[in-house]
């Protein structure tokens, strides 16, 4: 999870900004694969999603979270299942607003 976050943020932030984000990340609660698997299979069946996408969408459903992604198909599949999802290449300003209001 942290590697994914670093990979995405490194495309947009300076080294100093990235260090600041990593230093202030809240504790991340990892969910074991066994708790996600069945939901991911259901997501894949209902949406035709790729495996990784199905897992991300399943986690968003399980934790009642918001999904933000650079993958348009992933965002569309998540929305199809009622997940609040944002396609960052189009919705970045909305996501920034959400983040600033939740801090």
C-alpha positions in Angstrom: 0.0 0.0 0.0 2.7 2.5 1.0 4.7 1.6 -2.2 1.6 2.4 -4.3 1.1 5.7 -2.5 4.8 6.7 -3.0 4.7 5.7 -6.6 1.7 7.8 -7.4 2.7 10.8 -5.3 6.3 10.8 -6.7 4.9 11.8 -10.1 3.4 15.0 -8.7 5.5 16.1 -5.6 9.0 17.2 -5.0 11.3 15.0 -2.8 10.7 17.4 0.1 6.9 17.3 -0.3 7.0 13.5 -0.6 9.0 13.3 2.6 6.5 15.5 4.4 3.6 13.3 3.2 5.3 10.1 4.3 6.2 11.6 7.7 2.5 12.6 8.3 0.8 9.5 6.9 -1.6 8.1 9.5 -1.1 4.5 10.6 -2.3 2.3 7.8 -4.5 -0.6 8.8 -3.8 -3.5 6.4 -6.6 -5.9 5.6 -5.6 -9.5 5.1 -6.2 -10.9 1.6 -8.5 -13.5 3.1 -10.9 -10.7 4.2 -11.0 -9.2 0.7 -10.9 -12.2 -1.6 -14.6 -13.1 -1.8 -15.6 -9.5 -2.2 -13.0 -9.0 -5.0 -14.4 -12.1 -6.8 -17.9 -10.6 -6.7 -16.6 -7.2 -7.9 -14.8 -8.9 -10.8 -17.9 -10.9 -11.8 -20.2 -7.8 -11.7 -17.8 -5.4 -13.5 -15.4 -7.5 -15.6 -12.6 -5.7 -13.7 -8.9 -6.7 -13.8 -7.8 -8.5 -10.7 -5.9 -5.6 -9.1 -8.8 -3.2 -9.8 -11.3 -5.7 -8.3 -9.2 -5.8 -5.1 -9.0 -2.0 -4.8 -12.7 -1.6 -5.4 -13.4 -4.4 -2.9 -11.4 -2.6 -0.3 -13.2 0.6 -0.9 -16.5 -1.3 -0.4 -15.3 -3.0 2.8 -14.1 0.2 4.4 -16.8 2.4 3.0 -14.0 4.4 1.4 -13.5 6.7 -1.5 -11.5 5.5 -4.5 -9.3 7.9 -6.4 -7.5 6.5 -9.4 -5.7 7.4 -12.7 -7.5 4.5 -14.2 -10.7 5.5 -15.9 -12.0 1.9 -16.2 -11.4 1.3 -12.5 -13.3 4.5 -11.5 -16.2 3.5 -13.8 -16.4 0.0 -12.4 -16.3 1.3 -8.8 -19.1 3.8 -9.6 -21.1 1.0 -11.1 -21.1 -0.7 -7.7 -22.0 2.5 -5.8 -18.5 3.4 -4.7 -17.7 7.0 -4.5 -14.9 7.1 -7.1 -12.8 9.9 -8.8 -10.9 9.7 -12.0 -7.9 11.9 -11.1 -7.1 13.0 -14.6 -10.5 14.6 -14.7 -11.5 15.1 -11.1 -8.2 16.2 -9.4 -9.6 19.5 -8.2 -12.6 17.8 -6.6 -10.3 15.3 -4.8 -8.1 18.2 -3.6 -11.2 19.9 -2.2 -12.2 16.6 -0.4 -8.8 16.2 1.1 -8.6 19.8 2.3 -12.1 19.5 3.9 -11.2 16.3 5.7 -7.9 17.4 7.1 
